Amino acid sequence: MHYSDGQSIRVGDAVAIGRSHTGTVVGCIEEALYLPPHTAEQWGYLRHGVLIDTSFGGVVHYPDQDSLASESMILVKRQQ
């Protein structure tokens, strides 16, 4: 999956969600990449999308590109 500017979404990315919320990408489901304590065993059943630990509601599953676009999600900082 990608941000609206074309950059790939990566585990650990800090994101802005809309105008007032933030989050951290904690899982890229299709790539089976997760930040601890999240695991493929825990979330792999979702099969597609990304998981973002949000400031407004904990971990949220964004299943496709359209769901990201509807939230106006942008990359703030890439984890080193």
Sequence and secondary structure as in RCSB ss.txt:
>XXXX:A:sequence
MHYSDGQSIRVGDAVAIGRSHTGTVVGCIEEALYLPPHTAEQWGYLRHGVLIDTSFGGVVHYPDQDSLASESMIL
VKRQQ
>XXXX:A:secstr
 B TTS B  TT EEEETTTEEEEEEEEGGGTEE TT  HHHHGGG SSEEEEETTTEEEEE SHHHHHHTTEEE
EE   
